[in-house]
Amino acid sequence: MKTKYQALLVAPDGDCVTDYKRDTIQEVIDTMGDRGSRWYFYPFEFVITADSKNYRSHSETLRKRIVDHPYEGHNFQGRTVNTVLNRIREGELDYLMGG
């Protein structure tokens, strides 16, 4: 089965949602660029692998690894979603300053 990817959208408090399941990383990135006002509530964006199942528990999402992100100077790639959410909660990224 071919690997698919999806967006992980994260709020400043660490709340997150997944969306935009696509065939390639670039397709996910392009789709995130057209998400309208959702960026306001979930300003941090990452790409993770998608499951073949339609439903995944939150704990399974937390164990996923980041495969791509736009934040230069931050070593998020390869880290688990849980690690990245904790770092955002701690203030590592500033959504008002763009990272």
C-alpha positions as CSV (number, residue, x, y, z in Angstrom):
1,M,0.0,0.0,0.0
2,K,1.3,3.4,-1.0
3,T,2.1,5.9,1.8
4,K,-0.3,8.8,2.1
5,Y,0.2,12.0,4.0
6,Q,-1.9,14.5,5.9
7,A,-1.7,17.8,7.6
8,L,-1.4,18.2,11.4
9,L,-2.7,21.6,12.3
10,V,-1.8,22.9,15.8
11,A,-3.2,25.7,18.0
12,P,-0.9,27.7,20.2
13,D,-2.2,25.8,23.3
14,G,-1.2,22.4,21.7
15,D,-4.7,21.4,20.6
16,C,-4.5,19.8,17.1
17,V,-6.5,18.4,14.2
18,T,-5.6,16.3,11.2
19,D,-6.9,17.0,7.7
20,Y,-6.1,17.1,4.0
21,K,-5.2,13.5,3.4
22,R,-3.2,13.4,0.1
23,D,-0.9,11.2,-1.9
24,T,2.3,13.3,-1.6
25,I,3.8,15.7,0.9
26,Q,3.7,18.5,-1.6
27,E,0.0,18.0,-2.2
28,V,-0.6,18.4,1.5
29,I,1.6,21.5,1.6
30,D,-0.3,23.0,-1.3
31,T,-3.7,22.3,0.2
32,M,-2.6,23.9,3.6
33,G,-1.8,27.0,1.6
34,D,-5.4,27.3,0.6
35,R,-7.1,26.7,3.9
36,G,-8.6,30.2,4.4
37,S,-9.2,31.5,7.9
38,R,-8.5,28.1,9.6
39,W,-4.9,29.3,10.0
40,Y,-6.0,31.7,12.7
41,F,-7.1,28.9,15.0
42,Y,-4.4,26.4,14.0
43,P,-1.4,28.6,12.9
44,F,1.2,25.8,13.1
45,E,1.3,23.3,10.3
46,F,3.1,20.0,9.9
47,V,2.9,17.0,7.6
48,I,2.6,13.5,9.0
49,T,1.9,10.1,7.5
50,A,-1.8,9.2,7.2
51,D,-3.3,5.9,8.2
52,S,-5.3,3.7,5.8
53,K,-8.1,3.7,8.4
54,N,-10.6,6.5,8.4
55,Y,-10.5,6.8,12.2
56,R,-7.5,7.0,14.4
57,S,-7.4,7.5,18.1
58,H,-5.7,10.6,19.5
59,S,-3.1,8.4,21.2
60,E,-2.2,7.0,17.8
61,T,-1.8,10.5,16.4
62,L,0.5,11.5,19.2
63,R,2.9,8.6,18.3
64,K,3.1,9.7,14.6
65,R,6.3,11.4,13.4
66,I,6.6,14.7,11.7
67,V,7.8,14.2,8.0
68,D,7.8,17.9,7.0
69,H,7.4,21.4,8.4
70,P,8.2,25.0,7.4
71,Y,10.0,26.1,10.5
72,E,13.7,26.7,9.8
73,G,15.9,26.5,12.8
74,H,13.7,24.0,14.6
75,N,14.4,20.3,14.6
76,F,10.8,19.0,14.4
77,Q,11.3,16.6,11.5
78,G,11.4,13.0,12.8
79,R,10.0,14.0,16.2
80,T,6.8,12.5,17.5
81,V,3.6,14.6,17.4
82,N,3.5,14.5,21.2
83,T,7.0,16.0,21.5
84,V,6.2,18.8,19.0
85,L,2.9,19.6,20.8
86,N,4.7,19.8,24.1
87,R,7.3,22.1,22.6
88,I,4.6,24.4,21.2
89,R,2.8,24.5,24.6
90,E,6.1,25.6,26.1
91,G,6.2,28.5,23.7
92,E,8.9,27.3,21.3
93,L,7.0,28.7,18.3
94,D,5.4,32.2,18.3
95,Y,2.5,32.3,16.0
96,L,2.5,36.1,16.0
97,M,6.1,36.2,14.9
98,G,5.9,33.4,12.3
99,G,7.9,30.8,14.2
